[in-house]
Amino acid sequence: MDHDVAIIGAGIAGLAASVLLRNAGLRVVCLDSLPYPHSKVGESLDWSSPGLLRRVGIDPDALLADGIATFKKKIVVCELGKEEWRAAPPPVIRRSPLRFETVTLHVDRAALDARLYEHARALGAEFIWERVTDVRTVNDRVTGYSTAAGRRVEARWYLDASGTARVLSRAMGIPTVAYGRQRVCLWTYFDTPPLHDGTAFFVENRDEYLSWVWDIPISPARTSVGFVVAAEVVREHRRAGHSLETILREELSRHERFRDLLAAKPVLEIESTSFQPYVADKVCGDNWFMIGEAASMPDPLTGNGVTSGIRHARHATDAILVAHGRDTISATRARTYTQHVVRLGHSFNAHIENTLYRHPIRWGLGLQAATYIYTFFAFFMNALHARFDPRGRVGMRVFSLLFLGARGWIAGWTLVARTALWYRGRLHSEG
Ligand SMILES: Cc1cc2nc3c(=O)[nH]c(=O)nc-3n(C[C@H](O)[C@H](O)[C@H](O)COP(=O)(O)OP(=O)(O)OC[C@H]3O[C@@H](n4cnc5c(N)ncnc54)[C@H](O)[C@@H]3O)c2cc1C
């Protein structure tokens, strides 16, 4: 066998795994249908990403110095018809004993991924630009991949980092748990300096199911702007004969920020995708792991995609290294990996769905309160993960309790919000 590990997909998860495995001296082959550079979305990183990027050999300061990243120090929410407001991590948590990161990055994803690819290649990872068309399995073991060009690839370990293509899941018939409605995202880029040293969101708290616009400065001179909306709304527009450009222009022109930018750009180059966040029912087996979006797709609003890809890669790599030459993952390791991936995926997706996408908390307590309720959970959970890096049995147990507490936090606020809505409804009907 020529390789220790064969990876499908050279996105952020597959590249991070290639780097970590090569650092440990394993022979790695990574297959992707598309050669570099890849065009990628996923540009606003959560607060734990600087440390994770360093672990895979990427220096966040160099990204900033080279003009392919900008600082993200806060989020700014521009709610139509209201004063804009901000949320930033309190500086006190930077100090001991917490020592949380309070500044993170926006990145030009094509440039970041290309840098990680060059690093993996320099370390000796092998890349094959062919699509994997077949996964051979025997019971719970993967025995090989075949590509569209007829190549057969065999290894001791197999990673699926194929993103939403979910190559292994499909080959093994593994179902997923989906969250919320099917959504469509339309995005474009404007050559303009950053509006803020943070990600800006443009929202109107009117939709029963949230739609939102992002403004992410991916470099000092370029800003990514995207619109996320329920797929049924886009379908209605399409039935009325509207093009994707009309839909995006119409939405952006509602906000002062974009009017001059739109006027200066008569034709928009638009990229689009549709998605529905999910978590796979099973994420590892005898000699295989799913990492990144192949295992779990966090909603884009969580800003968790890049960090979970790198985290999954670290945990899967650890499990492979701990196997010490055996080619089967131990039951304990399988349980720990599953717990790590599945609870992060389920909790972030369920909580963003309940606090922001669905209307009760937003309408009952207001968009600002809903945002604080979600970001309090998300920021601290990410920061605690980054700081304490739970991987042993005790750490995993402590985090299980924290996740349970987070469920209580969201459920409690949902109850308060529903009561507020009910009370207002009663006043209204009495009035
Ligand atoms: C609209 C939107 C906005 C987002 N915004 C953010 C954000 O602000 N912050 C954030 O952190 N995350 C964000 N994300 C999520 C983030 O982009 C993803 O989580 C992350 O890029 C996924 O990385 P990955 O490596 O798992 O998968 P991918 O990057 O999708 O990589 C998978 C790779 O597998 C390859 N592949 C697929 N099938 C095959 C096959 N059969 N054979 C060979 N190769 C194959 C593909 O070509 C691809 O290169 C967003 C996602 C969306 C949809």
The ligand as a MOL file (V3000), in Angstrom:
LIG
                    3D

  0  0  0     0  0            999 V3000
M  V30 BEGIN CTAB
M  V30 COUNTS 53 58 0 0 0
M  V30 BEGIN ATOM
M  V30 1 C -23.3690 30.6360 1.8690 0
M  V30 2 C -22.3370 30.1330 2.8250 0
M  V30 3 C -21.6540 31.0310 3.6480 0
M  V30 4 C -20.7160 30.5570 4.5670 0
M  V30 5 N -20.0930 31.4380 5.3930 0
M  V30 6 C -19.1960 30.9860 6.3020 0
M  V30 7 C -18.4960 31.8890 7.1440 0
M  V30 8 O -18.7120 33.0990 7.0970 0
M  V30 9 N -17.5800 31.3690 8.0050 0
M  V30 10 C -17.2980 30.0420 8.0670 0
M  V30 11 O -16.4450 29.6210 8.8590 0
M  V30 12 N -17.9390 29.1610 7.2590 0
M  V30 13 C -18.8680 29.6090 6.3900 0
M  V30 14 N -19.4880 28.7350 5.5440 0
M  V30 15 C -19.1380 27.3210 5.6510 0
M  V30 16 C -17.7760 27.0220 5.0350 0
M  V30 17 O -17.6680 27.6010 3.7650 0
M  V30 18 C -17.6430 25.5220 4.9070 0
M  V30 19 O -18.0040 24.9310 6.1330 0
M  V30 20 C -16.2430 25.0370 4.6070 0
M  V30 21 O -15.6780 25.7020 3.5180 0
M  V30 22 C -16.3600 23.5480 4.2900 0
M  V30 23 O -15.0880 23.0290 4.0900 0
M  V30 24 P -14.9100 21.4930 3.7240 0
M  V30 25 O -13.4540 21.2980 3.5490 0
M  V30 26 O -15.6360 20.6500 4.6880 0
M  V30 27 O -15.6820 21.3140 2.3490 0
M  V30 28 P -15.4230 22.0100 0.9290 0
M  V30 29 O -14.6980 23.2930 1.0600 0
M  V30 30 O -16.7330 22.0190 0.2380 0
M  V30 31 O -14.4360 21.0070 0.1910 0
M  V30 32 C -14.8780 19.7940 -0.3310 0
M  V30 33 C -13.9790 19.4420 -1.4950 0
M  V30 34 O -14.3070 18.1210 -1.9160 0
M  V30 35 C -14.2410 18.0620 -3.3190 0
M  V30 36 N -15.0880 16.9530 -3.7670 0
M  V30 37 C -16.4340 16.8130 -3.6590 0
M  V30 38 N -16.8300 15.6250 -4.1990 0
M  V30 39 C -15.7090 15.0150 -4.6330 0
M  V30 40 C -15.4670 13.7790 -5.2760 0
M  V30 41 N -16.4580 12.9160 -5.5870 0
M  V30 42 N -14.1870 13.4580 -5.5930 0
M  V30 43 C -13.1510 14.3010 -5.2920 0
M  V30 44 N -13.3460 15.4920 -4.6840 0
M  V30 45 C -14.6010 15.8490 -4.3570 0
M  V30 46 C -14.7660 19.4270 -3.7740 0
M  V30 47 O -14.2840 19.7580 -5.0790 0
M  V30 48 C -14.1960 20.3400 -2.6990 0
M  V30 49 O -12.9650 20.9200 -3.0850 0
M  V30 50 C -20.4380 29.1730 4.6310 0
M  V30 51 C -21.1080 28.2820 3.7930 0
M  V30 52 C -22.0520 28.7500 2.8990 0
M  V30 53 C -22.7670 27.7790 2.0160 0
M  V30 END ATOM
M  V30 BEGIN BOND
M  V30 1 1 1 2
M  V30 2 1 2 3
M  V30 3 2 2 52
M  V30 4 2 3 4
M  V30 5 1 4 5
M  V30 6 1 4 50
M  V30 7 2 5 6
M  V30 8 1 6 7
M  V30 9 1 6 13
M  V30 10 2 7 8
M  V30 11 1 7 9
M  V30 12 1 9 10
M  V30 13 2 10 11
M  V30 14 1 10 12
M  V30 15 2 12 13
M  V30 16 1 13 14
M  V30 17 1 14 15
M  V30 18 1 14 50
M  V30 19 1 15 16
M  V30 20 1 16 17
M  V30 21 1 16 18
M  V30 22 1 18 19
M  V30 23 1 18 20
M  V30 24 1 20 21
M  V30 25 1 20 22
M  V30 26 1 22 23
M  V30 27 1 23 24
M  V30 28 2 24 25
M  V30 29 1 24 26
M  V30 30 1 24 27
M  V30 31 1 27 28
M  V30 32 2 28 29
M  V30 33 1 28 30
M  V30 34 1 28 31
M  V30 35 1 31 32
M  V30 36 1 32 33
M  V30 37 1 33 34
M  V30 38 1 33 48
M  V30 39 1 34 35
M  V30 40 1 35 36
M  V30 41 1 35 46
M  V30 42 1 36 37
M  V30 43 1 36 45
M  V30 44 2 37 38
M  V30 45 1 38 39
M  V30 46 1 39 40
M  V30 47 2 39 45
M  V30 48 1 40 41
M  V30 49 2 40 42
M  V30 50 1 42 43
M  V30 51 2 43 44
M  V30 52 1 44 45
M  V30 53 1 46 47
M  V30 54 1 46 48
M  V30 55 1 48 49
M  V30 56 2 50 51
M  V30 57 1 51 52
M  V30 58 1 52 53
M  V30 END BOND
M  V30 END CTAB
M  END
